[in-house]
Amino acid sequence: MKNLSKLLSSRRSVLKGITATALTAPFIVPSTVLGAGDRPAPSERITIGSIGVGGRGTDVMKSFLKHPEAQVVAVCDPFRNRRLEACEIVDTYYEQKGCKDYNHFRDLLARDDIDAVCIATPDHWHVLIGIAAAEAGKDMYVEKPLSLTHAEGRAICDSVKKHKRVFQHGTQQRSDAKFRLACELALNGYLGELRVIEVGSPASGELEMQPEMPIPEGFDYDLWLGPAPWKPYTEKRCITPYWYYISDYSLGFISGWGIHHIDIAQWGNGTDDTGPVEIEGVGVFPKGGLCDTATAWIVELKYGNGVTCIFADENRYEHGIRFVGTKGWVHVRRSAIRSVPENLIQTKIGPNEIHLYESKDHQGNFLECIKTRKETVCPVETAHRSMAISCLSQIAILLRRKLEWNPQKERFVNDREANRMLAREMRSPWHL
């Protein structure tokens, strides 16, 4: 009754605003305004603000548009043209004006009529905006990778838990049946004893040093940099894929792409709540230019359960995840799943065996969990533990020595230099 009263009150306000002259012309209200078919009335929808509407951010925003139980009401981006284009997409989809654009994320978060946010900024902003969202009482969908440093990951875990927020990480492979099956085969012993997990990921690219350029009108470059060190503006610093390859904003594809497959490796290893105990690896980095993240790497991670994960660029290991046991293997990537023996992937997991969390739609799972207040298929602690693998791998290839890790304390064992690399200073006034 309360929601119905709100809707009727809103409708009366609209009608009162119609002048006698306007009443002489046709008055058409789009079905998206009042609710039609399986689309709930406005008062029943989950309202969403999209923070970061570049290529990936716009793609995820469009995914939310397709869900009738959600309503995108606001967008935010320091690129004015991007946010205006995103607003136009939203308004066109709903056949009505109403999407509001913001330059600063705090202005969007200040709205008490927004239930949840999608955060799809460059990596160095994920955690600070996520913590601000939690403090503002917003549930959040955060694009991968979760964080830039291990310390940031722990900080957002603590904040999400403290404020009892629903969190979904943008590692959408957990909502793909192929990846779930591969993990269930490994966990239920169909491969025999699991021994090795091979992970192959795309690597970062290189780019020669770029000339300094005037900051374009309509772009808040200082806000885009945020907690990152100040650097002269040049266009490619701030656009995909190049910012992914610059360590001020990302760990490179060791996290930007690698996190997808590392996350599945963790799932199939049964280690969502823990991590490796030893890490050792080497990497290759650009010798100059704008980009400075690893263009090749191979890292060996040993777990307490006896499993070894080998994480490398896809020039060294096949793209995807291969779970290798004493009786066979299964390899999975987005386009295919295959196994030895070949019929292994036809297996039907029995009712009394391990069944992993089943999600068929990553955004839909997030929206459903907002309503039920249950955990999503990739909650914040799981996201942090997966992202930790990328962070630890990065530290190992920089130090070029074997490292011991205590996954309970989340510290390196007797290695002050490595422990200092778990966090970074932020440019004032930003801080955790």
C-alpha positions as CSV (number, residue, x, y, z in Angstrom):
1,M,0.0,0.0,0.0
2,K,2.8,2.4,0.8
3,N,4.4,1.9,-2.7
4,L,1.0,2.2,-4.3
5,S,0.3,5.5,-2.5
6,K,3.7,6.9,-3.6
7,L,2.9,6.0,-7.2
8,L,-0.6,7.6,-7.1
9,S,0.8,10.7,-5.4
10,S,3.5,11.0,-8.1
11,R,0.8,10.5,-10.8
12,R,-1.4,13.2,-9.3
13,S,1.6,15.6,-9.3
14,V,2.1,15.0,-13.0
15,L,-1.6,15.6,-13.8
16,K,-1.7,18.8,-11.7
17,G,1.2,20.2,-13.8
18,I,-0.7,19.8,-17.1
19,T,-2.2,23.1,-18.3
20,A,-5.5,23.5,-20.0
21,T,-3.7,24.1,-23.3
22,A,-1.7,20.9,-22.9
23,L,-4.9,18.9,-22.3
24,T,-6.1,19.7,-25.8
25,A,-3.1,17.8,-27.3
26,P,-2.4,14.0,-27.0
27,F,-0.7,13.1,-23.7
28,I,1.4,10.0,-24.2
29,V,3.2,8.4,-21.2
30,P,5.8,5.7,-22.2
31,S,5.1,2.2,-20.8
32,T,8.5,2.3,-19.1
33,V,7.2,5.1,-16.8
34,L,4.2,3.3,-15.4
35,G,5.4,-0.3,-15.7
36,A,4.2,-2.7,-18.4
37,G,4.3,-6.4,-18.8
38,D,6.9,-7.8,-16.5
39,R,8.3,-4.4,-15.7
40,P,7.6,-3.3,-12.1
41,A,6.3,0.1,-11.3
42,P,8.9,2.8,-10.7
43,S,8.6,2.6,-6.9
44,E,9.5,-1.1,-7.0
45,R,12.6,-0.8,-9.2
46,I,16.2,-0.9,-8.1
47,T,17.7,2.5,-9.0
48,I,21.2,2.5,-10.3
49,G,23.9,5.0,-10.9
50,S,26.7,4.2,-13.3
51,I,30.1,5.6,-12.3
52,G,32.6,5.4,-15.1
53,V,30.9,5.1,-18.6
54,G,33.8,4.5,-20.9
55,G,33.6,1.4,-23.2
56,R,33.3,-1.2,-20.5
57,G,31.2,1.0,-18.2
58,T,28.7,1.7,-20.9
59,D,28.5,-2.0,-21.8
60,V,27.6,-2.9,-18.2
61,M,25.2,0.0,-18.0
62,K,23.4,-1.4,-21.0
63,S,23.2,-4.8,-19.4
64,F,21.4,-3.2,-16.4
65,L,19.0,-1.4,-18.8
66,K,17.8,-4.8,-20.1
67,H,16.7,-5.8,-16.6
68,P,13.1,-4.7,-16.0
69,E,13.5,-4.7,-12.2
70,A,16.2,-2.0,-12.5
71,Q,16.2,1.6,-13.5
72,V,19.4,3.5,-14.4
73,V,18.8,7.1,-13.2
74,A,22.3,8.7,-13.2
75,V,25.7,8.5,-14.7
76,C,29.1,9.9,-13.7
77,D,32.4,10.4,-15.6
78,P,35.1,13.2,-15.7
79,F,34.7,13.1,-19.5
80,R,31.7,15.3,-20.2
81,N,31.1,13.9,-23.6
82,R,31.1,10.3,-22.3
83,R,28.5,11.0,-19.6
84,L,26.3,13.0,-21.9
85,E,26.4,10.2,-24.4
86,A,25.6,7.7,-21.7
87,C,22.6,9.8,-20.6
88,E,21.3,9.8,-24.1
89,I,21.5,6.0,-24.3
90,V,19.5,5.7,-21.1
91,D,16.9,8.3,-22.0
92,T,16.5,6.7,-25.5
93,Y,16.1,3.3,-24.0
94,Y,13.4,4.4,-21.5
95,E,11.8,6.7,-24.0
96,Q,11.8,9.6,-21.5
97,K,14.1,12.3,-20.2
98,G,15.3,11.8,-16.7
99,C,18.9,10.5,-16.5
100,K,21.1,12.9,-14.6
101,D,24.8,13.3,-15.4
102,Y,27.6,14.1,-12.8
103,N,31.2,15.0,-13.0
104,H,32.1,13.9,-9.4
105,F,31.1,10.6,-8.0
106,R,30.3,12.1,-4.5
107,D,27.5,14.2,-6.1
108,L,25.9,11.0,-7.4
109,L,26.4,9.1,-4.2
110,A,24.7,12.0,-2.2
111,R,21.4,11.1,-3.8
112,D,19.3,9.2,-1.4
113,D,17.1,7.8,-4.2
114,I,19.9,5.7,-5.6
115,D,20.0,2.1,-4.4
116,A,23.1,0.8,-6.1
117,V,26.0,1.8,-8.2
118,C,28.1,0.2,-11.0
119,I,31.7,1.3,-10.7
120,A,33.6,0.9,-14.0
121,T,36.4,3.4,-13.7
122,P,40.1,2.8,-14.2
123,D,41.5,0.4,-11.6
124,H,43.1,3.0,-9.3
125,W,39.7,4.4,-8.5
126,H,37.7,1.2,-7.7
127,V,38.3,1.0,-4.0
128,L,38.0,4.6,-3.0
129,I,34.7,5.0,-4.8
130,G,33.6,1.6,-3.5
131,I,34.3,2.6,0.1
132,A,32.5,5.9,-0.4
133,A,29.5,4.0,-1.9
134,A,29.4,1.7,1.1
135,E,29.5,4.6,3.5
136,A,26.6,6.2,1.5
137,G,24.6,3.0,1.9
138,K,24.8,1.9,-1.7
139,D,25.1,-1.7,-2.9
140,M,27.7,-2.0,-5.6
141,Y,28.8,-3.8,-8.8
142,V,32.5,-3.2,-9.1
143,E,34.3,-4.0,-12.4
144,K,37.4,-6.1,-12.3
145,P,40.1,-6.0,-11.1
146,L,38.9,-5.1,-7.6
147,S,41.9,-3.1,-6.5
148,L,45.3,-1.7,-7.4
149,T,47.0,-3.0,-4.2
150,H,46.4,-5.7,-1.7
151,A,45.9,-3.1,1.1
152,E,43.1,-1.5,-0.9
153,G,41.4,-4.9,-1.3
154,R,41.4,-5.5,2.4
155,A,40.0,-2.0,3.0
156,I,37.0,-2.4,0.7
157,C,36.3,-5.8,2.2
158,D,36.1,-4.3,5.7
159,S,34.0,-1.4,4.5
160,V,31.5,-3.6,2.6
161,K,31.1,-5.8,5.6
162,K,30.8,-3.0,8.1
163,H,28.0,-1.3,6.2
164,K,26.3,-4.6,5.2
165,R,26.3,-3.9,1.5
166,V,25.7,-6.3,-1.4
167,F,28.7,-6.6,-3.6
168,Q,29.3,-8.2,-7.0
169,H,32.7,-8.3,-8.7
170,G,32.8,-8.0,-12.5
171,T,34.4,-11.5,-13.0
172,Q,31.4,-12.6,-15.0
173,Q,32.9,-16.0,-15.9
174,R,31.4,-17.3,-12.6
175,S,28.0,-16.8,-14.3
176,D,29.0,-19.0,-17.2
177,A,28.0,-22.7,-17.0
178,K,31.2,-23.9,-18.8
179,F,33.4,-22.5,-16.1
180,R,31.2,-23.8,-13.3
181,L,31.3,-27.3,-14.8
182,A,35.1,-27.3,-15.1
183,C,35.4,-26.3,-11.5
184,E,32.9,-28.9,-10.3
185,L,34.8,-31.6,-12.2
186,A,38.0,-30.6,-10.4
187,L,36.3,-30.4,-7.0
188,N,34.5,-33.7,-7.2
189,G,37.5,-35.7,-8.2
190,Y,36.6,-36.5,-11.8
191,L,40.2,-35.5,-12.7
192,G,41.7,-37.7,-10.0
193,E,43.8,-35.8,-7.5
194,L,44.2,-32.2,-8.6
195,R,47.9,-31.4,-9.1
196,V,48.3,-28.4,-11.3
197,I,46.3,-25.4,-12.6
198,E,47.6,-23.7,-15.7
199,V,46.4,-20.1,-16.3
200,G,47.1,-18.3,-19.6
201,S,46.3,-14.6,-19.9
202,P,46.9,-11.8,-22.5
203,A,49.8,-9.5,-21.5
204,S,50.2,-5.8,-21.5
205,G,51.3,-3.9,-24.6
206,E,53.9,-1.2,-25.1
207,L,53.8,2.4,-26.4
208,E,56.5,5.0,-27.0
209,M,56.5,8.1,-24.9
210,Q,53.8,10.6,-25.9
211,P,54.0,14.4,-26.1
212,E,52.3,16.5,-23.5
213,M,49.0,18.0,-24.7
214,P,46.5,20.6,-23.6
215,I,43.8,19.2,-21.4
216,P,40.6,19.0,-23.5
217,E,37.6,21.2,-22.6
218,G,35.1,19.2,-20.7
219,F,37.6,16.7,-19.2
220,D,38.4,16.9,-15.4
221,Y,41.9,15.5,-15.7
222,D,42.8,16.2,-12.0
223,L,39.8,14.1,-10.9
224,W,40.6,11.4,-13.4
225,L,44.1,11.1,-11.9
226,G,42.7,11.2,-8.3
227,P,45.0,9.2,-6.0
228,A,47.5,8.6,-8.8
229,P,50.7,10.7,-9.1
230,W,50.4,13.8,-11.1
231,K,51.7,13.4,-14.7
232,P,51.5,15.7,-17.8
233,Y,48.3,15.1,-19.8
234,T,48.6,13.1,-23.0
235,E,45.5,11.6,-24.7
236,K,46.6,8.0,-24.7
237,R,47.3,8.0,-20.9
238,C,43.6,8.3,-20.3
239,I,42.1,5.9,-22.8
240,T,41.7,2.2,-23.2
241,P,43.8,0.1,-23.5
242,Y,46.8,2.2,-22.6
243,W,45.9,3.2,-19.1
244,Y,45.7,-0.6,-18.4
245,Y,49.4,-0.7,-19.2
246,I,50.6,2.1,-16.9
247,S,51.4,1.1,-13.3
248,D,50.0,4.3,-11.8
249,Y,46.5,3.2,-12.7
250,S,46.7,-0.6,-13.1
251,L,48.9,-3.6,-12.6
252,G,48.5,-4.3,-16.3
253,F,47.0,-7.4,-17.8
254,I,48.4,-9.5,-15.0
255,S,45.3,-8.2,-13.2
256,G,43.3,-6.5,-15.9
257,W,42.8,-9.7,-17.9
258,G,44.5,-12.3,-15.7
259,I,42.0,-11.8,-12.8
260,H,39.2,-13.4,-14.9
261,H,41.1,-16.7,-15.1
262,I,42.8,-16.6,-11.7
263,D,39.3,-16.2,-10.2
264,I,38.2,-19.4,-11.9
265,A,41.4,-21.1,-10.7
266,Q,40.6,-20.1,-7.2
267,W,37.0,-21.4,-7.5
268,G,38.0,-24.8,-8.9
269,N,40.8,-25.2,-6.3
270,G,38.4,-24.6,-3.5
271,T,40.5,-21.7,-2.2
272,D,38.1,-18.8,-2.4
273,D,38.8,-17.9,1.3
274,T,42.5,-18.4,1.2
275,G,45.6,-18.2,-1.1
276,P,49.0,-19.6,-1.9
277,V,51.8,-20.1,0.6
278,E,54.7,-19.7,-1.9
279,I,55.1,-17.5,-4.9
280,E,58.0,-17.3,-7.3
281,G,58.2,-15.8,-10.8
282,V,59.9,-13.7,-13.5
283,G,58.6,-11.0,-15.8
284,V,59.6,-8.8,-18.8
285,F,58.9,-5.1,-18.7
286,P,59.1,-2.3,-21.3
287,K,62.5,-0.6,-21.4
288,G,60.9,2.8,-21.9
289,G,57.9,4.7,-23.2
290,L,54.5,5.5,-21.7
291,C,53.7,2.0,-20.6
292,D,55.5,0.1,-17.9
293,T,53.6,-3.1,-16.9
294,A,54.6,-6.6,-17.7
295,T,54.6,-7.7,-21.3
296,A,55.4,-11.3,-20.3
297,W,55.6,-13.3,-17.1
298,I,55.5,-16.7,-15.6
299,V,54.7,-17.2,-11.9
300,E,54.5,-20.4,-9.8
301,L,52.1,-20.4,-6.9
302,K,52.0,-23.2,-4.4
303,Y,49.0,-23.9,-2.2
304,G,48.8,-25.6,1.2
305,N,46.6,-28.3,-0.3
306,G,49.5,-29.5,-2.6
307,V,48.2,-27.8,-5.8
308,T,50.5,-25.7,-7.9
309,C,49.1,-22.9,-10.1
310,I,51.2,-21.7,-13.0
311,F,50.1,-18.3,-14.1
312,A,51.7,-16.9,-17.3
313,D,51.1,-14.8,-20.3
314,E,49.3,-16.7,-23.2
315,N,52.5,-16.9,-25.3
316,R,53.7,-19.3,-22.7
317,Y,50.5,-21.1,-21.7
318,E,47.3,-21.5,-23.6
319,H,44.7,-18.9,-23.0
320,G,42.2,-20.0,-20.3
321,I,42.4,-22.3,-17.3
322,R,43.5,-26.0,-17.3
323,F,42.8,-28.1,-14.3
324,V,45.2,-31.1,-14.4
325,G,44.7,-34.2,-12.2
326,T,46.1,-37.7,-11.9
327,K,43.4,-39.1,-14.2
328,G,42.8,-36.3,-16.7
329,W,42.4,-32.7,-17.4
330,V,39.8,-30.1,-18.3
331,H,40.5,-26.8,-20.1
332,V,38.0,-24.0,-20.2
333,R,37.9,-20.6,-21.9
334,R,35.0,-18.4,-22.9
335,S,34.7,-20.0,-26.3
336,A,35.0,-23.6,-25.4
337,I,35.5,-26.4,-22.9
338,R,37.3,-29.6,-23.6
339,S,38.8,-32.5,-21.6
340,V,40.8,-35.7,-21.5
341,P,39.1,-38.1,-21.4
342,E,36.9,-36.4,-24.0
343,N,33.6,-37.5,-22.5
344,L,34.5,-36.0,-19.2
345,I,32.7,-32.7,-20.1
346,Q,29.4,-34.7,-20.6
347,T,29.4,-35.6,-16.9
348,K,26.3,-34.8,-14.9
349,I,27.2,-33.8,-11.4
350,G,25.3,-36.0,-8.9
351,P,22.9,-34.7,-6.3
352,N,25.2,-35.6,-3.4
353,E,28.3,-34.1,-5.0
354,I,29.7,-30.5,-4.7
355,H,27.5,-28.0,-6.6
356,L,28.9,-24.5,-6.9
357,Y,26.8,-21.4,-6.6
358,E,24.8,-21.2,-9.8
359,S,24.3,-17.9,-11.5
360,K,23.2,-17.6,-15.2
361,D,23.3,-13.8,-15.4
362,H,26.0,-11.8,-13.6
363,Q,24.0,-8.5,-13.4
364,G,20.8,-10.3,-12.8
365,N,22.4,-12.2,-9.9
366,F,23.5,-8.9,-8.4
367,L,20.0,-7.4,-8.6
368,E,18.4,-10.5,-7.1
369,C,20.8,-10.4,-4.2
370,I,19.9,-6.7,-3.6
371,K,16.4,-7.9,-3.0
372,T,17.2,-10.9,-0.9
373,R,20.3,-9.5,0.8
374,K,22.2,-12.8,0.1
375,E,25.7,-13.0,-1.1
376,T,26.4,-12.8,-4.8
377,V,28.3,-15.4,-6.9
378,C,31.4,-13.3,-6.5
379,P,31.2,-11.4,-3.1
380,V,33.9,-8.9,-1.9
381,E,36.0,-11.4,0.1
382,T,36.2,-13.8,-2.8
383,A,37.1,-10.9,-5.2
384,H,39.8,-9.8,-2.8
385,R,41.3,-13.3,-2.5
386,S,41.4,-13.7,-6.3
387,M,42.9,-10.2,-6.8
388,A,45.5,-11.0,-4.2
389,I,47.0,-13.6,-6.6
390,S,47.6,-10.8,-9.2
391,C,49.1,-8.5,-6.6
392,L,51.4,-11.2,-5.2
393,S,52.4,-12.3,-8.7
394,Q,53.3,-8.7,-9.5
395,I,55.5,-8.4,-6.4
396,A,57.2,-11.7,-7.1
397,I,58.2,-10.8,-10.6
398,L,59.5,-7.4,-9.4
399,L,61.6,-8.9,-6.6
400,R,62.6,-12.0,-8.6
401,R,62.9,-14.2,-5.6
402,K,60.8,-16.9,-3.9
403,L,58.3,-15.4,-1.4
404,E,56.5,-17.1,1.5
405,W,52.9,-15.9,2.1
406,N,50.7,-16.4,5.1
407,P,47.2,-16.3,3.7
408,Q,45.6,-16.1,7.2
409,K,47.6,-13.0,8.3
410,E,47.8,-11.7,4.7
411,R,51.5,-10.9,5.1
412,F,54.7,-12.1,3.6
413,V,56.8,-14.2,6.0
414,N,60.0,-12.4,7.2
415,D,60.2,-10.1,4.2
416,R,59.8,-6.4,5.0
417,E,60.5,-5.2,1.5
418,A,57.8,-7.4,0.0
419,N,55.3,-6.4,2.7
420,R,55.9,-2.7,2.0
421,M,54.8,-3.4,-1.6
422,L,51.4,-4.5,-0.4
423,A,50.3,-0.8,-0.2
424,R,51.0,2.5,-2.0
425,E,50.9,6.1,-1.0
426,M,48.1,8.1,-2.6
427,R,48.2,11.7,-3.9
428,S,46.8,14.1,-1.4
429,P,44.1,14.6,-0.4
430,W,43.1,11.0,-1.3
431,H,43.7,8.2,1.2
432,L,42.2,4.9,2.4
